[in-house]
């Protein structure tokens, strides 16, 4: 151990004992990779931390696809936790960022970031990032702006890795929302892209029915439409009419995962998929792997778990022609041409891990 | 408008594309220039390119690679994906007589570009019309944090060395070291070396040393011509490195230096004796071995 590190360690230790009279400091901070003569980062620094959450052993080896998660609002810690828990690919729908935009340029920059920076950021954690592009229902109510955004959308929906038009639909169920919902359905139909429908929090059952009615009126096939944020009250009609039923596992306001297990037991796995819709609110980017672990514990087969936490989403959004499962592996590949800190191979531009239990930051 | 024969390049690239895509895809691509006046159509064709052409790496014969270089020196399409090549091909078909419109159309593509589109756009800089009009755009690209985008500007791309002023050039070279790019693939690295850059890179090396981090030996290639009493202590330190590649870099610098103490260091330093007369030592060799050592 370096003298300076030893000194800081001693100071910290004494401090801690004086104030808290606790047991000695975790040995984690003496972890080897803090102690090299230079700070050469090695493959070891990429490995998951050794304190795995309790549920992870139940889903060891499983792969997950989260078809609705707003990574723009999440941290790098979330990306690492998701990768560690087996999430290999995600879809980030365009949505409301928490406050209304005031100009078309900020929409353009947002869409650009979904296909640019955020996709790149995700790849640094070995997670393949797709997105859906659309004008969300809340901001459809600013009609002057919505008109300009509609002109912008064709520039983005044909981009590589755009797997649908979304998330669109109803919030308040106003006339303006309906207008831009219909126009975007037309756009999706013309481009041959799936549609990701956000169903409203308030007056949900009626809003869901109406969303499907309008999709049919605009000439979309139910198999091209993923109806999101379902619950026990909406699922039957969605499945009976041939649409895909997505469930958002989101604390307090949407589904809990115990309820989700019951739904799979009752309705099976056909055209059902699970997502986290994690965003700027209190939400959980590990909702998909956690729900898989709970299903496993409660006797649902591995085959069925795979369908609702991975395969069905790929089948549905893969109708865009933009999802290639071999990309999930290649985003994790070791790129021998990439170097980090001078002399060490890391996987293609991947972020090195830090030891969060260490006092020393290198 | 174009400082090289653009028609010849378009014909050659057309031939390369034709041999490697399906007939239907090729027909689609050949139709695109007739709609190119319609900006919305151009935007859609440009964006949808990988959906049409696929993303396979193109195959080039040595003759083809050479033929490209004869038409446009240092322009290098080796290792490109087909969609990247076809996107650049599409840009080469844009009408360029109206300068404002031409620049506005391409700038608009930059503004909404995803990663692979950015890579295609930045790699097109050396073959676009009005080369002096893209300097700010190129400098903006160097501010990117996306590895592939930086790579497309820094490596095998003759535009920066031909067009950037010293401050943008220096920023690019420093960032190439900083982001661990294969700096030996920068076109014009030796020709554009300058005193200010050597000072910046020396400072950077000192920062790395202070943090107990490794310094890329190729850094001294850009510093060598400007060794003076201020930079000479750096050379002493590099010559005394336990890393062979550092010592080889010191030999290469000292051999060519016009600063007398640096030339004397070759004989003075015990550690340099075994390699000081070795004619096989080269910057390219250091770059290859540094890459292989990882």
Boltz contact constraints between the chains, C-beta under 6 A:
constraints:
  - contact:
      token1: [A, 38]
      token2: [B, 212]
      max_distance: 6.0
  - contact:
      token1: [A, 38]
      token2: [B, 213]
      max_distance: 6.0
  - contact:
      token1: [A, 112]
      token2: [B, 112]
      max_distance: 6.0
  - contact:
      token1: [A, 115]
      token2: [B, 114]
      max_distance: 6.0
  - contact:
      token1: [A, 116]
      token2: [B, 114]
      max_distance: 6.0
  - contact:
      token1: [A, 116]
      token2: [B, 115]
      max_distance: 6.0
  - contact:
      token1: [A, 120]
      token2: [B, 146]
      max_distance: 6.0
  - contact:
      token1: [A, 155]
      token2: [B, 43]
      max_distance: 6.0
  - contact:
      token1: [A, 155]
      token2: [B, 112]
      max_distance: 6.0
  - contact:
      token1: [A, 158]
      token2: [B, 44]
      max_distance: 6.0
  - contact:
      token1: [A, 158]
      token2: [B, 47]
      max_distance: 6.0
  - contact:
      token1: [A, 158]
      token2: [B, 48]
      max_distance: 6.0
  - contact:
      token1: [A, 159]
      token2: [B, 47]
      max_distance: 6.0
  - contact:
      token1: [A, 159]
      token2: [B, 114]
      max_distance: 6.0
  - contact:
      token1: [A, 160]
      token2: [B, 50]
      max_distance: 6.0
  - contact:
      token1: [A, 160]
      token2: [B, 116]
      max_distance: 6.0
  - contact:
      token1: [A, 339]
      token2: [B, 180]
      max_distance: 6.0
  - contact:
      token1: [A, 339]
      token2: [B, 294]
      max_distance: 6.0
  - contact:
      token1: [A, 342]
      token2: [B, 214]
      max_distance: 6.0
  - contact:
      token1: [A, 343]
      token2: [B, 294]
      max_distance: 6.0
  - contact:
      token1: [A, 345]
      token2: [B, 294]
      max_distance: 6.0
  - contact:
      token1: [A, 349]
      token2: [B, 147]
      max_distance: 6.0
